[in-house]
Every structure is written in C-alpha cells, then in structure tokens.
C-alpha cells in the first residue's frame, strides 16, 4: 500500500506520537507486539536519547538553508518507541521541522502498517527509522534511512560477522552516535534536500 494524502493525514504529528510513546512507557508498555522487559529497556534508552537530543542538538546553518530552499513540506518518519537508532536521529527531524516552519512531520509506527512498510525495506529488512519526503500530490520525492552510512556499515558488518553480542554491539553503535554528534546525519540530510 502506498502512502496517500488520506492515510498521511490520519497519522499523528510528531508531538502527539512523542507524547503517546511516553505515556505508553509510563504505563509499562511500548509500541509493537513484543512487550518484554528488554523492549521496555530499549524504549527507556530511546526516549532518553530523544529527550536529550531535542534539548541539546544544534542544527547546521547549511542544513537549515537547504531545507528552507526546498519546497517539500510533507515529511514522514517511520519508527517505533524502542528503536535505538531513532532516539539518536528523530530529534534532528523534529528540530528541523520546527526551525523551517510550514512543515508537517507525521510519524507512522512501523508494525501497525506492515503493508505500507513493505515499500520501505532496507536490504529486505524492516529497518527503521525511515524518513520520507512527499510532494503536495503525495508522490514520494526522496527517502533516507535507516541510519547514517558509517553506522549502517557497522550494522551490516556486525550482521555478516558478529564479533560481539547484540548488547555489546549496541553499546559500540551508541558510542559512534555520541562521538559523531549528528554531523554525518546532518551532512546526509543536506544531500537529501539538495
């Protein structure tokens, strides 16, 4: 199923999504079918990263200028509350939408719409977050995701030849995000909006 204007309009905007996942977590739940302790821990980490990013991330002037010069104002994020990468990435999209103005930033919870997610697979996997730009007629203009190229390379190498446990690898990936300080993400978004 493709994203239509009607479908898009029914999705929550970022603030409603963010409030929803915080309320879910406060009630001991997360998004998706897996409500295990592990998923709740991942949700807590992701929410902490999102909150911190919304307070501390700084947008580059180059990125803001590129987005202001771009006419695409219908943005879609595909995510889940427990997604570690999302916690590091989606604050930039939210800050950017607020900074530029006139942008609608909607969020689709991945596992609630498997027929839509089929259009946004990465190497056959339902990797998230995915960021999609639509024109006014809801033709897809561009997409980005699920993570900056160096982080994606780390994930692909780990999947091909795991040297660490998943938990240990997750720590290494998070160290990359902390060290990078969103620079690679913002550079890739400059390209996306060019």
LINURCOR-V566232 format. One record per residue. N is the residue number from 1. RES is the residue in one letter. SS is DSSP state (H for helix, E for strand, C for the rest). Layout:
# LINURCOR-V566232
[[N & RES & SS] [N & RES & SS]]
This chain:
# LINURCOR-V566232
[[1 & X & C] [2 & X & C] [3 & X & C] [4 & X & C] [5 & X & H] [6 & X & H] [7 & X & H] [8 & X & H] [9 & X & H] [10 & X & H] [11 & X & C] [12 & X & E] [13 & X & E] [14 & X & H] [15 & X & H] [16 & X & H] [17 & X & H] [18 & X & H] [19 & X & H] [20 & X & H] [21 & X & H] [22 & X & H] [23 & X & H] [24 & X & H] [25 & X & H] [26 & X & H] [27 & X & C] [28 & X & C] [29 & X & C] [30 & X & C] [31 & X & C] [32 & X & C] [33 & X & C] [34 & X & C] [35 & X & C] [36 & X & C] [37 & X & H] [38 & X & H] [39 & X & H] [40 & X & H] [41 & X & H] [42 & X & H] [43 & X & H] [44 & X & H] [45 & X & H] [46 & X & H] [47 & X & H] [48 & X & H] [49 & X & H] [50 & X & H] [51 & X & H] [52 & X & H] [53 & X & H] [54 & X & H] [55 & X & H] [56 & X & H] [57 & X & C] [58 & X & C] [59 & X & C] [60 & X & C] [61 & X & H] [62 & X & H] [63 & X & H] [64 & X & H] [65 & X & H] [66 & X & H] [67 & X & H] [68 & X & H] [69 & X & C] [70 & X & C] [71 & X & C] [72 & X & C] [73 & X & C] [74 & X & E] [75 & X & E] [76 & X & E] [77 & X & E] [78 & X & E] [79 & X & E] [80 & X & C] [81 & X & C] [82 & X & C] [83 & X & C] [84 & X & H] [85 & X & H] [86 & X & H] [87 & X & H] [88 & X & H] [89 & X & H] [90 & X & H] [91 & X & H] [92 & X & H] [93 & X & H] [94 & X & H] [95 & X & H] [96 & X & H] [97 & X & H] [98 & X & H] [99 & X & H] [100 & X & H] [101 & X & C] [102 & X & C] [103 & X & C] [104 & X & E] [105 & X & E] [106 & X & E] [107 & X & E] [108 & X & E] [109 & X & E] [110 & X & H] [111 & X & H] [112 & X & H] [113 & X & C] [114 & X & H] [115 & X & H] [116 & X & H] [117 & X & H] [118 & X & H] [119 & X & H] [120 & X & H] [121 & X & C] [122 & X & E] [123 & X & C] [124 & X & C] [125 & X & E] [126 & X & C] [127 & X & C] [128 & X & C] [129 & X & C] [130 & X & E] [131 & X & E] [132 & X & E] [133 & X & E] [134 & X & E] [135 & X & C] [136 & X & C] [137 & X & C] [138 & X & C] [139 & X & C] [140 & X & E] [141 & X & E] [142 & X & E] [143 & X & E] [144 & X & E] [145 & X & E] [146 & X & C] [147 & X & C] [148 & X & C] [149 & X & H] [150 & X & H] [151 & X & H] [152 & X & H] [153 & X & H] [154 & X & H] [155 & X & H] [156 & X & H] [157 & X & H] [158 & X & H] [159 & X & H] [160 & X & H] [161 & X & C] [162 & X & C] [163 & X & C] [164 & X & C] [165 & X & C] [166 & X & H] [167 & X & H] [168 & X & H] [169 & X & H] [170 & X & H] [171 & X & H] [172 & X & H] [173 & X & H] [174 & X & H] [175 & X & H] [176 & X & H] [177 & X & H] [178 & X & H] [179 & X & H] [180 & X & H] [181 & X & C] [182 & X & C] [183 & X & H] [184 & X & H] [185 & X & H] [186 & X & H] [187 & X & H] [188 & X & H] [189 & X & H] [190 & X & H] [191 & X & H] [192 & X & H] [193 & X & C] [194 & X & C]]
